[in-house]
Amino acid sequence: MKLVIVTAVEEYHNEIIKLFRKAQIENFSESDIDGYKTSNPLIVASNWFAGESRGNESNMFFSFTEEDRIDDLFKLIKEFNTHLETNNPVKAIVLPIERFI
């Protein structure tokens, strides 16, 4: 068993749920998060609202699941990312689980 964590901008919310289901990962959780990118200091200095730090509305999905299903999910995410028209790819990581109850 492993823990898979996927982050994506809010715009892709429904598509990510479909990818989880297509990979046969039926049990997962999600949380709303704010995503941030560090900017070039010159661009920030020229911004009228430089003091305001606003993140992008994003989602974090996670599931404790079997490795073969995670492999399928990664293939689906990689394919999904090849068709994006924005610079906001879906990101995913896998963490091993040493013990669980």
Secondary structure, 3 states (H helix, E strand, C coil): CEEEEEEEEHHHHHHHHHHHHHCCCCCCEEEEEEECCCCCHHHHHHCCCCCCCCCEEEEEEEEEECHHHHHHHHHHHHHHHHCCCCCCCCEEEEEECCCCC
